[in-house]
Amino acid sequence: MTDTILEVQNLQKKFGQHEVLRDINLTVTKGEVLSIIGRSGSGKSTLLRGLNLLEPPTSGTILFHGENVLADGFNLTQYRAKVGMVFQSFNLFNNLTVLENVVVPQVTVLKRDKAEAKAKAIAVLKQLGMDPFVNAKPAQLSGGQKQRVAIARSVAMDPEVLLFDEPTSALDPEMVDDVLNAMTDLAKTGLTMIVVTHEMQFARDVSDTVLFMNEGVVAEQGTPEQIFGDPQQAVTQDFLKRYLNRA
């Protein structure tokens, strides 16, 4: 059990009377790539945002290395440094260069020495193919390039888990592959990743586990072979039939 990083138990989220998540249970182990798929409005992004408490759950438990992150006095800043997040909208600082965007969070949150933070930033940007753009401002970059900088910013924080909220949904089709390739390379380094995605090929080829959500519940979960090759639930079959016909 020592390699379990995150464990979610009976998680529920309500907005007023509307129940968006119902009785969610999942376990994420070190080095695992978990893809969360499902229709729009099925609760995928709410679940992901719940994991780092951007949307605090209404009830349930989230354990990080066995410690309840919802408990009073839990250090949320440290937790969010360990459980990083990549958004669909990049969230870069437009007045800072690419390099500064990756350096500043390390210095402010991790209290990392500036020279060390800069060296780390350059190494990660190089890993993601963005080192030629260190002095560029976000406005000079394409959407795919911005997203790779956003990923670099999160990776430079040395997270134990990286959450991706539909990281390609705001991109032009020709830029999607660059970002998916970068994510695939990260998965090969052993980074633990939880990815909300509508990119079925990525979910099928890169994931260790695929979780299909429907109307706020986990309708089905298993290996990519199980979910894509032999889905058990009618809702999963119907969803995948539409997607795989389109692919």
MARDRENRO-571999 format. One line per 2 residues: number of its first residue (from 1); for each residue x, y, z of N, C-alpha, C, O. Coordinates in pm, whole numbers, plus 50000, padded with zeros to 5 digits. Atoms other than C-alpha are relative to their C-alpha. Example, Ala and Ser with C-alpha at 12.3 -4.5 7.8 and 13.67 -1.06 7.14 Angstrom:
2
1) 50089:49881:50000:51230:49550:50780:50090:50120:50000:50194:50118:50066 | 49918:49881:49994:51367:49894:50714:49923:50109:50073:49974:50220:50090
//
This chain:
247
1) 50083:49878:50000:50000:50000:50000:50086:50128:50000:50034:50238:49983 | 49917:49881:49982:50300:50231:50037:50007:50087:49874:50037:50206:49882
3) 49989:49919:50122:50289:50339:49673:49870:50070:49964:49861:50131:49857 | 50123:49923:50021:49935:50480:49703:50027:50146:50036:50070:50177:50147
5) 49977:49857:49975:49960:50857:49667:49869:50069:50040:49861:50137:50142 | 50130:49936:49975:49598:50971:49649:49891:49894:50013:49888:49797:49938
7) 50115:50088:49985:49287:50798:49772:49876:50085:50025:49875:50172:50112 | 50126:49924:49990:48935:50933:49731:49892:49904:50049:49874:49796:49994
9) 50103:50086:49941:48652:50791:49943:49868:50075:50009:49858:50180:50072 | 50139:49951:49988:48280:50857:49900:49987:50151:49976:49915:50220:50048
11) 49999:49855:50026:48337:51200:49750:49868:50045:49939:49814:49982:49848 | 50124:49942:50050:48029:51414:49691:50018:50150:49985:50082:50215:50067
13) 49998:49854:50018:47990:51764:49550:49862:50046:49957:49804:49995:49860 | 50129:49940:50034:47671:51967:49547:50017:50148:49972:50093:50217:50041
15) 50016:49856:50019:47602:52308:49399:49855:50030:50029:49768:50005:49945 | 50141:49985:49959:47288:52405:49587:49939:49862:50015:49991:49777:50088
17) 50066:50131:49996:47050:52113:49538:50053:49906:49892:50019:49788:49890 | 49953:50081:50114:47232:51992:49228:50123:49918:50040:50227:49973:50076
19) 49893:50091:49964:47448:51688:49297:50087:49972:49877:50043:49903:49785 | 49912:50012:50117:47744:51703:49056:50087:49875:50008:50116:49813:49906
21) 49921:50123:49978:47951:51419:49207:49933:49918:50107:49890:49970:50210 | 50066:50088:49904:47809:51117:49386:50088:49880:50031:50118:49799:49943
23) 49935:50121:49950:48002:50865:49592:50118:49955:49910:50121:49842:49863 | 49884:50030:50083:48331:50882:49397:50108:49933:50086:50145:49983:50192
25) 49891:50070:49934:48597:50631:49501:50108:49969:49897:50080:49912:49792 | 49890:50037:50089:48939:50599:49341:50132:50004:50075:50145:50071:50177
27) 49866:50007:49942:49301:50522:49422:50101:50025:49889:50090:49970:49780 | 49895:49970:50097:49606:50659:49243:50134:49962:50061:50169:50006:50170
29) 49871:50046:49949:49943:50491:49283:50115:50070:49928:50097:50128:49820 | 49881:49933:50053:50293:50622:49217:50030:49953:49858:50037:49833:49832
31) 49966:50032:50138:50375:50640:48846:49881:49968:49911:49898:49942:49792 | 50120:50036:50077:50016:50573:48737:49953:50118:49914:49961:50234:49955
33) 50069:49901:50083:49852:50758:48448:49852:49960:49996:49815:49856:49942 | 50144:50024:49994:49477:50780:48509:49931:50100:49909:49945:50221:49928
35) 50078:49912:50087:49258:50919:48232:49854:49994:50039:49798:49886:50060 | 50142:49989:49967:48907:51042:48312:49927:50046:49875:49953:50155:49823
37) 50074:49968:50122:48668:51037:48017:49851:50003:50032:49807:49958:50138 | 50145:49992:49982:48297:51103:47973:49945:50122:49928:50021:50209:49882
39) 50064:49888:50069:48046:51343:47822:50021:50131:50076:50052:50131:50195 | 50000:49869:49934:48049:51716:47894:49891:50001:50106:49781:49952:50082
41) 50099:49994:49893:47872:51779:48223:49991:49875:50085:49903:49865:50171 | 50007:50125:49923:47947:51433:48363:50070:50012:50135:50062:49921:50218
43) 49936:49979:49871:48151:51581:48650:50151:49982:49998:50215:49986:50103 | 49857:50028:50012:48504:51514:48519:50086:50113:50057:50171:50091:50142
45) 49918:49887:49956:48647:51862:48571:49973:50035:50146:50064:50077:50218 | 50033:49973:49860:48464:51907:48901:50076:49903:50091:50125:49942:50197
47) 49923:50098:49923:48626:51587:49027:50147:50041:50006:50208:50040:50113 | 49858:49962:50004:48970:51703:48915:50027:50122:50088:50124:50127:50163
49) 49982:49878:49920:48925:52047:49072:49976:49971:50148:50029:50041:50235 | 50019:50042:49861:48803:51874:49387:50126:49939:50060:50151:49951:50180
51) 49881:50068:49949:49128:51680:49413:50103:50098:50057:50175:50064:50151 | 49908:49904:49936:49329:51997:49478:49923:50115:50066:49977:50223:50091
53) 50087:49914:49917:49037:52170:49654:49972:50136:49939:49939:50231:50011 | 50053:49880:50067:48968:52438:49394:49848:50000:50010:49785:50105:50013
55) 50144:50018:49974:48614:52300:49435:49991:49909:50123:49981:49787:50107 | 50001:50086:49881:48606:52178:49797:49877:49908:50000:49765:49954:49978
57) 50112:50095:50001:48392:51862:49820:49898:50033:50109:49931:50092:50211 | 50105:49983:49900:48061:51872:50005:50017:49897:50111:49995:49928:50229
59) 49972:50104:49900:48145:51545:50179:50094:49897:49939:50119:49897:49819 | 49905:50101:50046:48385:51253:50158:50139:50029:50052:50161:50123:50128
61) 49863:49992:49951:48755:51208:50215:50098:49996:49884:50080:49919:49789 | 49887:50009:50094:49071:51278:50012:50125:49979:50084:50161:50063:50166
63) 49879:50033:49926:49384:51112:50148:50122:50017:49910:50125:49966:49797 | 49872:49983:50070:49734:51218:50038:50106:49933:50087:50138:49982:50195
65) 49910:50084:49918:49983:50957:50158:49935:49968:50135:50001:49969:50239 | 50072:50042:49879:49716:50855:50409:49952:50113:50089:49885:50088:50189
67) 50040:49886:49916:49663:51206:50545:49880:50071:49937:49877:50096:49817 | 50124:49938:50049:49320:51369:50516:50022:50147:49965:50046:50229:50054
69) 49972:49862:50042:49362:51687:50311:49887:50095:50037:49903:50217:50032 | 50114:49916:49963:49019:51810:50423:49998:50031:50150:49910:50102:50199
71) 49996:49979:49855:49118:51808:50791:50042:50143:50032:50117:50205:49957 | 49959:49866:49954:49152:52137:50980:50151:50003:50022:50209:49909:50077
73) 49857:49984:49975:49509:52265:50984:50089:49935:49896:50211:49945:49904 | 49918:50061:50105:49619:52071:50676:50064:50110:49915:49997:50208:49881
75) 49928:49896:50075:49883:52269:50482:49966:49992:49851:50025:49915:49776 | 50051:50006:50137:49701:52336:50155:50102:50051:49898:50109:49998:49787
77) 49900:49947:50092:49982:52540:49997:50103:49895:49964:50138:49877:49848 | 49903:50108:50024:50231:52257:50038:49938:49888:49918:50002:49832:49829
79) 50071:50106:50073:49973:52007:49915:49986:50036:49852:50010:49952:49765 | 50017:49959:50140:49904:52208:49599:50132:50004:49924:50134:49988:49802
81) 49869:50008:50064:50277:52225:49530:50030:49855:49961:50098:49829:49862 | 49975:50143:50027:50281:51843:49544:49899:49942:49902:49927:49843:49834
83) 50104:50045:50092:49958:51801:49348:49973:50118:49905:49881:50197:49928 | 50006:49886:50091:50005:52042:49057:49884:49989:49903:49822:49883:49889
85) 50113:50001:50093:49746:52141:48799:50032:50079:49874:50089:50188:49879 | 49987:49934:50130:49753:52228:48431:49858:50024:49948:49779:49931:49934
87) 50136:49960:50039:49445:52419:48313:49989:50007:49847:50089:50014:49776 | 50018:49988:50145:49292:52437:47967:50032:50141:49951:50058:50161:49832
89) 49982:49860:50041:49339:52816:47967:50139:50056:50029:50159:50177:50026 | 49857:49966:49983:49718:52817:48040:50031:50077:50129:50119:50038:50205
91) 49977:49920:49878:49698:53086:48316:50143:50049:50015:50197:50050:50126 | 49865:49944:49993:50038:53233:48229:49993:50149:50034:49890:50213:50011
93) 49990:49856:49975:50150:53579:48343:50048:50067:49871:50161:50045:49827 | 49968:49942:50131:50144:53785:48023:50113:50101:50004:50178:50127:49903
95) 49894:49898:49990:50386:54047:48156:50137:49939:50028:50237:50011:50031 | 49874:50068:49973:50655:53785:48231:50046:49920:49879:49965:49879:49796
97) 49949:50085:50107:50882:53598:47992:49967:49854:50031:49924:49820:50142 | 50018:50144:49981:50853:53223:47943:50082:49951:50118:50032:49879:50204
99) 49911:50043:49892:51151:53171:48172:49948:50047:50136:49945:49971:50232 | 50050:49944:49874:51010:53401:48442:49873:49929:50047:49853:49909:50166
101) 50122:50072:49965:50675:53221:48429:50029:49868:50069:49952:49823:50154 | 49965:50130:49941:50851:52897:48522:50084:50018:50126:50083:49932:50214
103) 49914:49974:49883:51094:53052:48775:49920:50050:50120:49940:50002:50232 | 50067:49928:49890:50858:53270:48983:49927:49907:50098:49944:49924:50219
105) 50068:50086:49903:50636:52993:49131:50097:49919:50086:50070:49895:50204 | 49901:50076:49921:50944:52794:49238:50055:50086:50114:50073:50039:50226
107) 49941:49910:49900:51085:53097:49420:49898:50037:50108:49928:50038:50227 | 50101:49951:49905:50759:53214:49579:49941:49887:50085:49922:49905:50205
109) 50067:50109:49926:50605:52878:49676:50101:49907:50066:50087:49873:50184 | 49903:50095:49946:50904:52647:49721:50116:50068:50072:50198:50002:50136
111) 49888:49923:49944:51139:52926:49839:50134:49952:49944:50236:49951:50013 | 49879:50050:50065:51391:52789:49593:50091:50117:49964:50044:50224:49925
113) 49901:49900:50041:51710:52986:49531:49980:50035:49853:49953:49947:49771 | 50034:49955:50136:51669:53196:49214:50087:49933:49894:50037:49895:49788
115) 49911:50064:50098:51974:53049:49038:49961:49854:49978:49962:49804:49866 | 50043:50140:50009:51856:52696:49117:49868:49990:49924:49848:49901:49841
117) 50130:49999:50068:51502:52781:49003:50017:50024:49850:49948:49963:49769 | 49976:49971:50141:51637:52922:48677:50058:49877:49928:50017:49845:49816
119) 49940:50121:50060:51848:52611:48609:49893:49892:49981:49889:49825:49878 | 50109:50099:50008:51547:52389:48683:49904:50036:49887:49861:49949:49810
121) 50093:49954:50104:51324:52600:48457:50055:49973:49861:49983:49924:49773 | 49939:50020:50132:51566:52584:48165:50002:49851:49963:49975:49814:49849
123) 49996:50145:50025:51604:52206:48203:49863:49947:49959:49851:49867:49866 | 50136:50049:50029:51227:52148:48205:49949:50056:49867:49886:49984:49790
125) 50041:49942:50128:51163:52391:47917:50068:49928:49884:50007:49906:49779 | 49928:50075:50104:51428:52206:47717:49934:49864:49978:49916:49819:49865
127) 50067:50131:50005:51261:51874:47800:49871:50008:49918:49834:49913:49848 | 50129:49982:50069:50934:52014:47658:50015:50075:49867:49916:50114:49806
129) 49976:49938:50130:51098:52169:47351:49973:50149:49995:49952:50204:49887 | 50032:49857:49995:51040:52527:47467:50120:50087:50036:50104:50208:50056
131) 49882:49920:49962:51398:52635:47549:50036:50111:49901:50095:50210:49943 | 49969:49887:50088:51431:52848:47230:49917:50125:50030:49946:50233:49979
133) 50095:49889:49978:51150:53069:47365:50012:50061:50140:49920:50128:50186 | 49990:49957:49860:51284:53150:47713:49977:50150:50020:49926:50191:50124
135) 50015:49854:49985:51282:53526:47649:49874:50055:49937:49851:50176:49938 | 50125:49956:50063:50948:53537:47467:49895:50028:50106:49899:49971:50216
137) 50118:49979:49915:50631:53673:47625:49887:49909:49948:49887:49872:49831 | 50109:50089:50043:50315:53456:47616:49928:50047:49874:49886:49965:49792
139) 50071:49947:50117:50156:53686:47356:50068:49963:49869:50004:49965:49763 | 49925:50035:50121:50427:53580:47110:49993:49850:49968:50049:49805:49868
141) 50003:50145:50015:50347:53210:47147:49867:49951:49944:49764:50018:49959 | 50124:50066:50041:50092:52978:46987:49935:49937:50122:49995:49929:50229
143) 50070:50065:49890:49833:52806:47203:50072:49876:50050:50082:49853:50170 | 49929:50122:49962:50026:52480:47197:50128:50030:50076:50163:49960:50170
145) 49877:49960:49930:50345:52655:47300:49968:50051:50141:50039:50020:50237 | 50040:49952:49867:50166:52834:47585:49970:49883:50094:50007:49884:50211
147) 50037:50113:49915:50031:52504:47710:50124:49922:50044:50130:49872:50156 | 49877:50070:49961:50378:52346:47704:50076:50080:50107:50141:50022:50194
149) 49940:49918:49893:50507:52642:47911:49924:49978:50131:49985:49967:50237 | 50081:50024:49879:50218:52590:48154:50034:49865:50062:50041:49852:50184
151) 49960:50133:49951:50312:52222:48180:50138:50008:50064:50161:49952:50172 | 49864:49985:49947:50678:52315:48231:49997:50067:50138:50069:50027:50229
153) 50012:49930:49871:50578:52554:48511:49959:49903:50110:50013:49907:50221 | 50045:50097:49899:50398:52272:48692:50107:49895:50028:50130:49858:50143
155) 49899:50105:49983:50671:52012:48631:50120:50051:50081:50179:49977:50159 | 49885:49941:49930:50940:52250:48762:49979:50005:50151:50075:50020:50227
157) 50029:49999:49855:50766:52243:49101:50023:49862:50064:50002:49845:50184 | 49977:50137:49952:50857:51871:49131:49877:49941:50068:49885:49893:50181
159) 50121:50055:49937:50499:51759:49193:50007:49848:50009:50078:49784:49932 | 50015:50146:49994:50418:51406:49302:49889:49954:49905:49893:49843:49852
161) 50111:50030:50090:50098:51417:49098:49974:50126:49918:49977:50237:49971 | 50037:49886:50083:50008:51639:48804:49860:49976:49943:49834:49874:49880
163) 50138:50005:50048:49641:51706:48724:49990:50080:49871:50038:50194:49864 | 50019:49931:50128:49550:51798:48366:49851:50012:49973:49781:49911:49962
165) 50143:49978:50024:49208:51955:48304:49978:50033:49852:49988:50149:49811 | 50021:49984:50145:49134:51902:47932:50106:50091:49939:50073:50196:49885
167) 49891:49909:50038:49476:52045:47842:50006:50035:49852:50077:50128:49813 | 49996:49970:50144:49412:52035:47466:49871:50061:49947:49860:50088:49828
169) 50132:49960:50050:49053:52159:47451:49997:50142:49943:49910:50174:49862 | 49998:49862:50051:49147:52525:47386:50093:50016:49881:50117:50129:49836
171) 49897:49992:50104:49396:52439:47111:49944:49972:49862:49847:49898:49845 | 50029:50037:50138:49375:52435:46734:50045:49857:49977:50142:49812:50037
173) 49970:50142:50019:49380:52077:46604:50148:49970:49971:50201:49870:50020 | 49861:50031:50036:49732:52103:46460:50096:50015:50119:50209:49968:50113
175) 49914:49981:49883:49869:52203:46803:49978:49891:50106:50056:49878:50200 | 50036:50099:49899:49705:51919:46994:50109:49894:50014:50146:49857:50125
177) 49901:50108:49996:49965:51658:46899:50125:50039:50077:50182:49958:50150 | 49880:49955:49929:50255:51868:47031:49983:49985:50151:50072:49938:50221
179) 50026:50006:49855:50095:51888:47374:49984:49855:50045:50036:49816:50150 | 50018:50141:49963:49988:51521:47378:50134:49926:49998:50159:49841:50084
181) 49868:50063:50004:50340:51416:47276:50083:50037:50123:50152:49953:50181 | 49929:49955:49881:50485:51626:47559:49948:49926:50124:50027:49886:50209
183) 50059:50072:49886:50243:51461:47805:50040:49852:49998:50064:49792:50103 | 49959:50140:50013:50329:51116:47670:50145:49983:50048:50177:49886:50117
185) 49859:50005:49956:50700:51187:47725:50009:50011:50152:50090:49943:50215 | 50001:49985:49853:50625:51300:48082:49957:49870:50068:50013:49829:50169
187) 50048:50127:49943:50433:50979:48149:50112:49896:50001:50122:49815:50093 | 49889:50097:50009:50740:50781:48037:50106:50024:50106:50182:49934:50139
189) 49903:49971:49893:50949:50956:48305:49953:49946:50135:50027:49949:50233 | 50052:50054:49874:50725:50797:48571:49918:50099:50081:49882:50070:50195
191) 50082:49901:49930:50532:51112:48663:49857:49947:50015:49798:49896:49920 | 50139:50040:49975:50197:51032:48823:49907:50108:49944:49922:50225:49976
193) 50084:49904:50071:49925:51195:48612:49853:49959:50007:49819:49842:49993 | 50145:50020:50010:49547:51234:48632:49952:50098:49893:49966:50219:49907
195) 50028:49921:50120:49413:51357:48299:49852:49992:49964:49802:49886:49929 | 50134:49991:50057:49062:51473:48214:50017:50033:49852:50075:50136:49817
197) 49972:49981:50142:49057:51438:47838:49887:49949:49912:49814:49857:49949 | 50088:50056:50102:48843:51393:47530:50083:49942:49885:50029:49907:49780
199) 49911:50062:50099:49146:51263:47338:50005:49850:50027:50083:49802:50110 | 50015:50142:49971:49051:50897:47324:50126:49919:49970:50156:49822:50039
201) 49878:50074:50034:49372:50783:47157:50103:50010:50113:50169:49912:50147 | 49910:49982:49886:49578:50932:47440:49955:49911:50117:50036:49841:50177
203) 50053:50080:49888:49350:50768:47699:50027:49851:49977:50059:49778:50071 | 49983:50142:50032:49380:50434:47520:50147:49957:50001:50180:49848:50048
205) 49861:50040:50022:49754:50439:47446:50094:50030:50116:50194:49961:50133 | 49904:49953:49899:49913:50618:47743:49957:49964:50142:50041:49952:50231
207) 50050:50022:49864:49691:50542:48045:50030:49861:50053:50043:49765:49976 | 50002:50130:49931:49731:50265:48298:49856:49964:50038:49816:49848:50037
209) 50139:50018:49956:49372:50316:48414:49913:50104:49929:49953:50219:49914 | 50097:49908:50059:49070:50471:48242:49873:49996:50085:49823:49889:50120
211) 50118:49986:49917:48776:50599:48442:49893:50072:49917:49915:50184:49872 | 50110:49940:50078:48447:50666:48261:49894:50053:50095:49837:49979:50175
213) 50100:49938:49915:48216:50913:48431:49871:50027:49923:49874:50059:49804 | 50131:49974:50059:47845:50952:48364:49908:50053:50109:49883:49986:50209
215) 50096:49939:49908:47605:51187:48543:50049:49999:50145:49975:49966:50238 | 49949:49979:49866:47835:51244:48840:50047:49876:50073:50087:49884:50190
217) 49950:50122:49936:47928:50883:48911:50106:49935:49911:50113:49961:49790 | 49907:50081:50077:48210:50652:48807:49921:49881:49947:49892:49787:50021
219) 50082:50106:50058:48015:50433:48567:50081:49874:49975:50030:49762:49984 | 49915:50116:50030:48310:50211:48482:50146:50042:50010:50181:50155:49977
221) 49857:49970:49998:48681:50191:48540:50079:49871:49981:50038:49765:50027 | 49919:50118:50026:48955:49955:48428:50121:50036:49916:50153:50153:49898
223) 49886:49975:50089:49257:49916:48204:49947:50052:49867:49829:50035:49837 | 50045:49956:50133:49245:50077:47857:49946:49884:49917:49851:49900:49841
225) 50047:50118:50075:49206:49726:47714:49857:49964:50038:49775:49931:49953 | 50136:50032:49954:48898:49665:47929:49900:50104:49953:49794:50071:49900
227) 50098:49893:50028:48734:50003:47875:49977:50016:49850:49864:50030:49805 | 50016:49979:50145:48803:50039:47503:49970:49871:49925:49905:49873:49820
229) 50017:50126:50072:48804:49672:47409:49877:49922:50040:49820:49850:49958 | 50112:50081:49953:48527:49526:47623:49923:50072:50111:49911:50021:50222
231) 50075:49926:49898:48321:49792:47805:49876:49923:50043:49805:49864:49961 | 50110:50081:49944:48062:49636:48035:49867:50074:50006:49760:50013:49995
233) 50123:49922:49980:47813:49920:48078:49948:50055:49867:50026:50093:49780 | 50060:49950:50124:47569:50027:47807:50037:50146:49975:50059:50186:49860
235) 49967:49858:50019:47645:50397:47870:50144:50017:49949:50172:50104:49868 | 49861:49995:50046:48018:50333:47822:50007:49959:49854:50074:50024:49774
237) 50001:50048:50139:47954:50137:47502:49948:50107:49906:50003:50131:49798 | 50062:49897:50084:47732:50413:47366:50095:50119:49981:50110:50171:49870
239) 49907:49887:50005:47983:50688:47451:50117:49968:49908:50153:50049:49822 | 49882:50036:50078:48277:50505:47299:49967:49976:49853:50049:50002:49765
241) 50042:50024:50139:48083:50408:46987:50001:50132:49923:50049:50139:49810 | 50003:49868:50067:48029:50777:46906:50141:50053:49979:50175:50103:49872
243) 49864:49945:50009:48388:50872:46979:50086:49922:49903:50159:49980:49823 | 49910:50080:50082:48556:50582:46809:49958:50003:49853:50040:49983:49764
245) 50044:49982:50139:48342:50627:46498:50053:50132:49943:50082:50143:49823 | 49954:49869:50044:48454:50989:46487:50152:50000:49977:50204:50075:49894
247) 49852:50002:50007:48823:50901:46533:50050:49947:49867:50171:49939:49845
//
